[in-house]
Amino acid sequence: MNSRTAEYPRPGHFLLHISDTHLLAGGRGLYDRVSSETHLRTLFDEFEASGARPDAIVFTGDLADKGEADAYARIRRIVEPVAENLGAQVIWVMGNHDDRRSFRTELFGEVVPSDRSVDRVYDVAGLRVITLDSTVPGHHYGEISSDQLDWLAEELSTDAEHGTILAMHHPPVPSVLDLAVSVELRDQAGLAEVVEGSDIRSIIAGHLHYSSTATFAGVPVSVASATCYTQDLNVPVGGTRGRDGARAFNLIHVYPSTVLHSVVPLGEFPALEYIDPSESARRLANAGFTITDAARRPRVPETPLLAPLTGASV
């Protein structure tokens, strides 16, 4: 029997990427029919059943549909017990539907919240995750201010041990839906200047309510779909049609040489064949295949999730 080592080792980092939950106070439904809270709980039920253990769970904005304090309290009650069980950090990103003051008070425990942009830095076992607030209060389009760009450039002036993931709400990519130009990220050239040549390995975002990929300033961009409702891309050209279905989330696996983004649709579908983990391992061993372990810094226990979450902010 010939032996062979797989082309790639196990990933060094694993992130769960979720976007656009759009929870409402009191558990109300979107459009009086979409239970965004139920869909988020279903997502975690399905994910936990897989046995996967991410290093962090990253939410790229629009956590609350109307920025209500109770909506943030509700998402914490759903997310934090799951994160504690998985041993994962929770990373929140501002979206255009979010409210900065409620966001800071309810998610970070700030006693005297401000209206400043919510920009933070996280160390995920050597992988740096930077969250950049692309929101413009009172509007749905996005912008990054010159002060934010200066801050980002300063953070990126020193490379992280395993590189950087930039997480934001408004993706710096084109959209296939014409109406999306009215809510796009504006004046992207300044951001491109900061990103290009940095140690940013991937940009992750949301906002579009459908999965999409592109490149920006030479960096891959991955947009996660929504967990509440999604956009139908098979709509007649030029039109826009939201739909109560086709929800998805993303898995991010970080390797030494690449970052892999995978889209996972929500829902159960008829299985054609199931090979359990032990049988998979047996077959690989019998065929002489070996997958090497990742070289990485071990996880550092986080402070209790019900306490204010940590991170450096401006």
Solvent accessible surface area in square Angstrom, and as a share of the most:
residue,aa,sasa,rsa
1,M,175,0.78
2,N,138,0.71
3,S,95,0.61
4,R,139,0.51
5,T,76,0.44
6,A,34,0.26
7,E,134,0.60
8,Y,118,0.45
9,P,36,0.23
10,R,119,0.44
11,P,38,0.24
12,G,8,0.08
13,H,5,0.02
14,F,24,0.10
15,L,0,0.00
16,L,0,0.00
17,H,0,0.00
18,I,0,0.00
19,S,0,0.00
20,D,0,0.00
21,T,0,0.00
22,H,3,0.01
23,L,0,0.00
24,L,9,0.04
25,A,19,0.15
26,G,54,0.52
27,G,34,0.33
28,R,114,0.42
29,G,27,0.26
30,L,11,0.05
31,Y,160,0.61
32,D,143,0.74
33,R,175,0.64
34,V,4,0.02
35,S,45,0.29
36,S,1,0.01
37,E,27,0.12
38,T,73,0.42
39,H,35,0.16
40,L,0,0.00
41,R,116,0.42
42,T,51,0.30
43,L,0,0.00
44,F,4,0.02
45,D,98,0.51
46,E,49,0.22
47,F,8,0.03
48,E,59,0.26
49,A,90,0.69
50,S,78,0.50
51,G,57,0.55
52,A,30,0.23
53,R,125,0.46
54,P,0,0.00
55,D,8,0.04
56,A,0,0.00
57,I,0,0.00
58,V,0,0.00
59,F,0,0.00
60,T,0,0.00
61,G,0,0.00
62,D,3,0.01
63,L,1,0.01
64,A,0,0.00
65,D,21,0.11
66,K,131,0.55
67,G,7,0.06
68,E,44,0.20
69,A,47,0.37
70,D,53,0.27
71,A,0,0.00
72,Y,0,0.00
73,A,27,0.21
74,R,52,0.19
75,I,0,0.00
76,R,35,0.13
77,R,140,0.51
78,I,8,0.04
79,V,0,0.00
80,E,3,0.02
81,P,77,0.48
82,V,17,0.10
83,A,0,0.00
84,E,126,0.57
85,N,97,0.50
86,L,8,0.04
87,G,40,0.38
88,A,3,0.03
89,Q,24,0.11
90,V,5,0.03
91,I,0,0.00
92,W,0,0.00
93,V,2,0.01
94,M,3,0.01
95,G,0,0.00
96,N,21,0.11
97,H,56,0.25
98,D,15,0.08
99,D,61,0.32
100,R,33,0.12
101,R,117,0.43
102,S,23,0.15
103,F,0,0.00
104,R,0,0.00
105,T,54,0.32
106,E,46,0.21
107,L,0,0.00
108,F,8,0.03
109,G,33,0.31
110,E,45,0.20
111,V,142,0.82
112,V,131,0.75
113,P,24,0.15
114,S,28,0.18
115,D,81,0.42
116,R,138,0.50
117,S,17,0.11
118,V,3,0.02
119,D,0,0.00
120,R,12,0.04
121,V,30,0.17
122,Y,10,0.04
123,D,83,0.43
124,V,2,0.01
125,A,11,0.09
126,G,3,0.03
127,L,0,0.00
128,R,27,0.10
129,V,0,0.00
130,I,0,0.00
131,T,1,0.01
132,L,0,0.00
133,D,0,0.00
134,S,0,0.00
135,T,10,0.06
136,V,29,0.16
137,P,91,0.57
138,G,84,0.81
139,H,91,0.40
140,H,89,0.40
141,Y,36,0.14
142,G,0,0.00
143,E,66,0.30
144,I,25,0.13
145,S,55,0.35
146,S,81,0.52
147,D,109,0.57
148,Q,14,0.06
149,L,30,0.15
150,D,97,0.51
151,W,37,0.13
152,L,0,0.00
153,A,45,0.35
154,E,122,0.55
155,E,48,0.21
156,L,13,0.07
157,S,82,0.53
158,T,96,0.56
159,D,102,0.53
160,A,24,0.19
161,E,110,0.49
162,H,50,0.22
163,G,8,0.07
164,T,0,0.00
165,I,0,0.00
166,L,0,0.00
167,A,0,0.00
168,M,0,0.00
169,H,0,0.00
170,H,0,0.00
171,P,6,0.04
172,P,4,0.02
173,V,17,0.10
174,P,113,0.71
175,S,36,0.23
176,V,108,0.62
177,L,12,0.06
178,D,91,0.47
179,L,120,0.60
180,A,16,0.13
181,V,95,0.55
182,S,64,0.41
183,V,44,0.25
184,E,74,0.33
185,L,4,0.02
186,R,101,0.37
187,D,125,0.65
188,Q,47,0.21
189,A,75,0.58
190,G,25,0.24
191,L,3,0.02
192,A,24,0.19
193,E,137,0.62
194,V,30,0.17
195,V,0,0.00
196,E,118,0.53
197,G,86,0.83
198,S,34,0.22
199,D,24,0.13
200,I,9,0.05
201,R,55,0.20
202,S,0,0.00
203,I,0,0.00
204,I,0,0.00
205,A,0,0.00
206,G,0,0.00
207,H,21,0.09
208,L,19,0.09
209,H,12,0.05
210,Y,13,0.05
211,S,39,0.25
212,S,31,0.20
213,T,106,0.61
214,A,34,0.27
215,T,99,0.58
216,F,21,0.09
217,A,30,0.23
218,G,74,0.72
219,V,14,0.08
220,P,66,0.41
221,V,2,0.01
222,S,2,0.01
223,V,2,0.01
224,A,0,0.00
225,S,3,0.02
226,A,0,0.00
227,T,0,0.00
228,C,0,0.00
229,Y,39,0.15
230,T,2,0.01
231,Q,29,0.13
232,D,18,0.09
233,L,82,0.41
234,N,132,0.67
235,V,21,0.12
236,P,95,0.60
237,V,160,0.92
238,G,46,0.44
239,G,27,0.26
240,T,57,0.33
241,R,117,0.43
242,G,42,0.40
243,R,99,0.36
244,D,63,0.33
245,G,18,0.17
246,A,64,0.50
247,R,32,0.12
248,A,6,0.05
249,F,7,0.03
250,N,1,0.01
251,L,36,0.18
252,I,0,0.00
253,H,38,0.17
254,V,2,0.01
255,Y,33,0.12
256,P,107,0.67
257,S,88,0.57
258,T,57,0.33
259,V,23,0.13
260,L,88,0.44
261,H,42,0.19
262,S,38,0.25
263,V,77,0.44
264,V,43,0.24
265,P,78,0.49
266,L,25,0.12
267,G,34,0.33
268,E,162,0.73
269,F,141,0.59
270,P,125,0.78
271,A,88,0.68
272,L,182,0.90
273,E,131,0.59
274,Y,165,0.63
275,I,65,0.33
276,D,56,0.29
277,P,104,0.65
278,S,82,0.53
279,E,44,0.20
280,S,44,0.29
281,A,60,0.47
282,R,124,0.45
283,R,117,0.43
284,L,73,0.36
285,A,64,0.49
286,N,86,0.44
287,A,50,0.39
288,G,8,0.08
289,F,88,0.37
290,T,75,0.43
291,I,54,0.28
292,T,60,0.35
293,D,121,0.63
294,A,27,0.21
295,A,99,0.77
296,R,77,0.28
297,R,81,0.30
298,P,102,0.64
299,R,92,0.34
300,V,97,0.56
301,P,124,0.78
302,E,83,0.37
303,T,76,0.44
304,P,101,0.64
305,L,17,0.09
306,L,149,0.74
307,A,39,0.30
308,P,74,0.47
309,L,19,0.10
310,T,81,0.47
311,G,35,0.34
312,A,62,0.48
313,S,49,0.32
314,V,51,0.29
